[in-house]
């Protein structure tokens, strides 16, 4: 697994496929880049170069035990640093949950680097109470219950990766991590901004595929729906659940692949398509 250095820390990444059509995928909170391996491989088989990244404090990247090292904007800076390291001018950037919010922050600090955004399960205004209820006990357990958490860590490390299904091992990857840095990640995010405000999000004028699903208070569909309405070039895709892209991915993967195709069409053709779509909407409104 290759690494690059940013602000004195090593960050791990993996490249799938090759070519000029580039996508960067960012994982969910405390998950490693492995959660995006199936999607990355599928998109690579369709002619894209896909890069998965372990943000600081995640996976095989460095994991400092210092909450000041963790924030959405710092994660966004790491994403831009990855593009700089690989000498990539533009990419479709996307992710799940934490990765979705980091993508929005990347649009805030470096909009010129984005060819498009893939936003799955954003955590915005309607999720804040549920997140506080869900993650505060976890943060307390990782901070003050370290002996117990270390016991869970040792038990998870004792399970051979080849003895469990892929997604089970992805979860075990999270449990295998030292609790201190994981607690620092949660502390840093807890006291920082969750995402750019609505007034700023409305200025993100790049093609965006927003994926939401019902029955999840931490990632409520209302947040995905609101984001789809806020962004000028957004398309909202309704998934049946979090598990659809993981266990029955054919439909969503096809939609994502088509979105990638659209993002990498020549800009003049894309502009004509948007203008035609606008005229069509005007006729329907009339």
Buried (B, 14 or more C-beta within 10 A) or exposed (E): EEBBEBEEBEBBBBBBBEEEBBBBBBBBBBBBBBBBBBBBEBBBEBBBBBBBBBBBBBBBBBBBBEBEBBBBBBBBBBBBBBBBBBEBEBBBBBBBBBBBBBBBBBBBEBEEBBBBBBBBBBBBBBBEEBBEEEBEEBBEBBBEBBEEBEEBBEEBEEBEEEEEEEBEBBBBBBBBBBBBBBBBBBBBBBEBEBBBEEEEBEEBEBBBBBBBBEEBEBBBBBBBBBBBEBBEBBBBBBBEEBEBBBEEBEEBBEBBBEBBEBBBEEEEEBEEEEEEEEEEEEEEEE
